[in-house]
Amino acid sequence: MGAGAVGLASAYALARRGLSVVVLEKQRAIGQGVSSRNSEVVHGGLYYPTGSLKARLCVAGRRALYPFLDAHKVVYRKCGKLVVATSVAEAPRLAAIAEQARENEVEASPS
Protein backbone atom coordinates (compact mmCIF):
# COMPACT_ATOMS: atom_id res chain seq x y z
CA MET A 1 0.00 0.00 0.00
CA GLY A 2 1.08 3.54 -0.56
CA ALA A 3 1.68 5.95 2.28
CA GLY A 4 -1.09 8.37 1.38
CA ALA A 5 -4.28 8.96 3.34
CA VAL A 6 -6.17 5.97 1.90
CA GLY A 7 -3.19 3.62 1.95
CA LEU A 8 -2.30 4.39 5.56
CA ALA A 9 -5.93 4.14 6.70
CA SER A 10 -6.30 0.79 4.94
CA ALA A 11 -3.02 -0.49 6.35
CA TYR A 12 -4.05 0.57 9.85
CA ALA A 13 -7.43 -1.20 9.56
CA LEU A 14 -5.84 -4.40 8.24
CA ALA A 15 -3.11 -4.40 10.90
CA ARG A 16 -5.73 -3.97 13.64
CA ARG A 17 -7.34 -7.18 12.32
CA GLY A 18 -4.07 -9.02 12.86
CA LEU A 19 -2.87 -9.08 9.28
CA SER A 20 0.72 -8.35 8.29
CA VAL A 21 0.94 -5.18 6.25
CA VAL A 22 3.77 -3.56 4.33
CA VAL A 23 3.57 0.10 3.36
CA LEU A 24 5.69 1.04 0.36
CA GLU A 25 5.89 4.61 -0.82
CA LYS A 26 7.67 5.84 -3.93
CA GLN A 27 7.79 9.46 -2.68
CA ARG A 28 10.35 10.67 -0.11
CA ALA A 29 7.76 11.07 2.68
CA ILE A 30 4.23 10.00 3.55
CA GLY A 31 1.27 11.78 2.01
CA GLN A 32 3.18 13.35 -0.86
CA GLY A 33 1.52 11.51 -3.74
CA VAL A 34 -2.12 12.00 -4.67
CA SER A 35 -2.95 12.83 -1.03
CA SER A 36 -0.89 16.01 -1.29
CA ARG A 37 -3.13 17.28 -4.08
CA ASN A 38 -6.47 16.95 -2.31
CA SER A 39 -8.26 19.81 -0.62
CA GLU A 40 -6.88 18.83 2.81
CA VAL A 41 -10.26 19.39 4.43
CA VAL A 42 -12.59 17.08 6.30
CA HIS A 43 -15.76 16.85 4.24
CA GLY A 44 -18.81 17.55 6.40
CA GLY A 45 -21.43 15.93 4.18
CA LEU A 46 -23.66 18.95 3.88
CA TYR A 47 -23.92 19.03 0.08
CA TYR A 48 -24.79 15.41 -0.70
CA PRO A 49 -28.31 13.99 -1.08
CA THR A 50 -29.75 12.73 2.20
CA GLY A 51 -29.22 9.01 2.65
CA SER A 52 -26.61 8.80 -0.10
CA LEU A 53 -23.45 6.84 0.57
CA LYS A 54 -21.35 10.00 0.29
CA ALA A 55 -23.49 11.85 2.83
CA ARG A 56 -23.47 8.95 5.29
CA LEU A 57 -19.73 8.30 4.97
CA CYS A 58 -18.79 11.97 5.26
CA VAL A 59 -20.82 12.45 8.43
CA ALA A 60 -19.74 9.16 10.03
CA GLY A 61 -16.11 9.64 8.99
CA ARG A 62 -15.95 13.18 10.34
CA ARG A 63 -17.48 12.10 13.63
CA ALA A 64 -14.94 9.28 13.96
CA LEU A 65 -11.90 11.24 12.77
CA TYR A 66 -11.41 13.73 15.59
CA PRO A 67 -11.53 11.18 18.44
CA PHE A 68 -9.07 9.04 16.44
CA LEU A 69 -6.70 11.98 15.98
CA ASP A 70 -6.94 12.86 19.67
CA ALA A 71 -6.30 9.26 20.74
CA HIS A 72 -3.19 9.10 18.55
CA LYS A 73 -1.98 12.59 19.47
CA VAL A 74 -2.17 13.87 15.89
CA VAL A 75 -2.14 17.66 15.75
CA TYR A 76 -4.89 19.27 13.69
CA ARG A 77 -6.77 22.52 13.40
CA LYS A 78 -10.55 22.24 13.44
CA CYS A 79 -11.50 25.56 11.87
CA GLY A 80 -15.02 24.76 10.70
CA LYS A 81 -16.58 25.66 7.39
CA LEU A 82 -18.06 28.95 6.34
CA VAL A 83 -20.58 28.88 3.49
CA VAL A 84 -21.54 32.32 2.20
CA ALA A 85 -23.66 33.87 -0.51
CA THR A 86 -21.90 36.52 -2.58
CA SER A 87 -25.12 38.10 -3.77
CA VAL A 88 -28.78 38.30 -2.80
CA ALA A 89 -29.55 36.02 -5.73
CA GLU A 90 -27.58 33.22 -4.04
CA ALA A 91 -29.54 33.43 -0.78
CA PRO A 92 -32.04 30.69 -1.75
CA ARG A 93 -29.16 28.33 -2.61
CA LEU A 94 -27.55 29.10 0.74
CA ALA A 95 -30.84 28.26 2.50
CA ALA A 96 -31.05 24.99 0.52
CA ILE A 97 -27.51 24.02 1.59
CA ALA A 98 -28.39 24.76 5.23
CA GLU A 99 -31.51 22.59 4.95
CA GLN A 100 -29.52 19.77 3.29
CA ALA A 101 -27.01 19.94 6.14
CA ARG A 102 -29.81 19.66 8.72
CA GLU A 103 -31.34 16.69 6.87
CA ASN A 104 -27.91 15.00 6.77
CA GLU A 105 -27.51 15.59 10.53
CA VAL A 106 -24.43 17.76 10.06
CA GLU A 107 -23.98 19.54 13.36
CA ALA A 108 -22.74 23.09 13.48
CA SER A 109 -19.28 23.73 14.84
CA PRO A 110 -19.21 25.51 18.20
CA SER A 111 -18.38 29.17 17.72
C-alpha positions as CSV (number, residue, x, y, z in Angstrom):
1,M,0.0,0.0,0.0
2,G,1.1,3.5,-0.6
3,A,1.7,6.0,2.3
4,G,-1.1,8.4,1.4
5,A,-4.3,9.0,3.3
6,V,-6.2,6.0,1.9
7,G,-3.2,3.6,2.0
8,L,-2.3,4.4,5.6
9,A,-5.9,4.1,6.7
10,S,-6.3,0.8,4.9
11,A,-3.0,-0.5,6.4
12,Y,-4.1,0.6,9.8
13,A,-7.4,-1.2,9.6
14,L,-5.8,-4.4,8.2
15,A,-3.1,-4.4,10.9
16,R,-5.7,-4.0,13.6
17,R,-7.3,-7.2,12.3
18,G,-4.1,-9.0,12.9
19,L,-2.9,-9.1,9.3
20,S,0.7,-8.3,8.3
21,V,0.9,-5.2,6.3
22,V,3.8,-3.6,4.3
23,V,3.6,0.1,3.4
24,L,5.7,1.0,0.4
25,E,5.9,4.6,-0.8
26,K,7.7,5.8,-3.9
27,Q,7.8,9.5,-2.7
28,R,10.4,10.7,-0.1
29,A,7.8,11.1,2.7
30,I,4.2,10.0,3.6
31,G,1.3,11.8,2.0
32,Q,3.2,13.3,-0.9
33,G,1.5,11.5,-3.7
34,V,-2.1,12.0,-4.7
35,S,-3.0,12.8,-1.0
36,S,-0.9,16.0,-1.3
37,R,-3.1,17.3,-4.1
38,N,-6.5,17.0,-2.3
39,S,-8.3,19.8,-0.6
40,E,-6.9,18.8,2.8
41,V,-10.3,19.4,4.4
42,V,-12.6,17.1,6.3
43,H,-15.8,16.8,4.2
44,G,-18.8,17.6,6.4
45,G,-21.4,15.9,4.2
46,L,-23.7,19.0,3.9
47,Y,-23.9,19.0,0.1
48,Y,-24.8,15.4,-0.7
49,P,-28.3,14.0,-1.1
50,T,-29.7,12.7,2.2
51,G,-29.2,9.0,2.7
52,S,-26.6,8.8,-0.1
53,L,-23.5,6.8,0.6
54,K,-21.3,10.0,0.3
55,A,-23.5,11.9,2.8
56,R,-23.5,8.9,5.3
57,L,-19.7,8.3,5.0
58,C,-18.8,12.0,5.3
59,V,-20.8,12.4,8.4
60,A,-19.7,9.2,10.0
61,G,-16.1,9.6,9.0
62,R,-15.9,13.2,10.3
63,R,-17.5,12.1,13.6
64,A,-14.9,9.3,14.0
65,L,-11.9,11.2,12.8
66,Y,-11.4,13.7,15.6
67,P,-11.5,11.2,18.4
68,F,-9.1,9.0,16.4
69,L,-6.7,12.0,16.0
70,D,-6.9,12.9,19.7
71,A,-6.3,9.3,20.7
72,H,-3.2,9.1,18.5
73,K,-2.0,12.6,19.5
74,V,-2.2,13.9,15.9
75,V,-2.1,17.7,15.8
76,Y,-4.9,19.3,13.7
77,R,-6.8,22.5,13.4
78,K,-10.5,22.2,13.4
79,C,-11.5,25.6,11.9
80,G,-15.0,24.8,10.7
81,K,-16.6,25.7,7.4
82,L,-18.1,29.0,6.3
83,V,-20.6,28.9,3.5
84,V,-21.5,32.3,2.2
85,A,-23.7,33.9,-0.5
86,T,-21.9,36.5,-2.6
87,S,-25.1,38.1,-3.8
88,V,-28.8,38.3,-2.8
89,A,-29.6,36.0,-5.7
90,E,-27.6,33.2,-4.0
91,A,-29.5,33.4,-0.8
92,P,-32.0,30.7,-1.8
93,R,-29.2,28.3,-2.6
94,L,-27.5,29.1,0.7
95,A,-30.8,28.3,2.5
96,A,-31.0,25.0,0.5
97,I,-27.5,24.0,1.6
98,A,-28.4,24.8,5.2
99,E,-31.5,22.6,4.9
100,Q,-29.5,19.8,3.3
101,A,-27.0,19.9,6.1
102,R,-29.8,19.7,8.7
103,E,-31.3,16.7,6.9
104,N,-27.9,15.0,6.8
105,E,-27.5,15.6,10.5
106,V,-24.4,17.8,10.1
107,E,-24.0,19.5,13.4
108,A,-22.7,23.1,13.5
109,S,-19.3,23.7,14.8
110,P,-19.2,25.5,18.2
111,S,-18.4,29.2,17.7
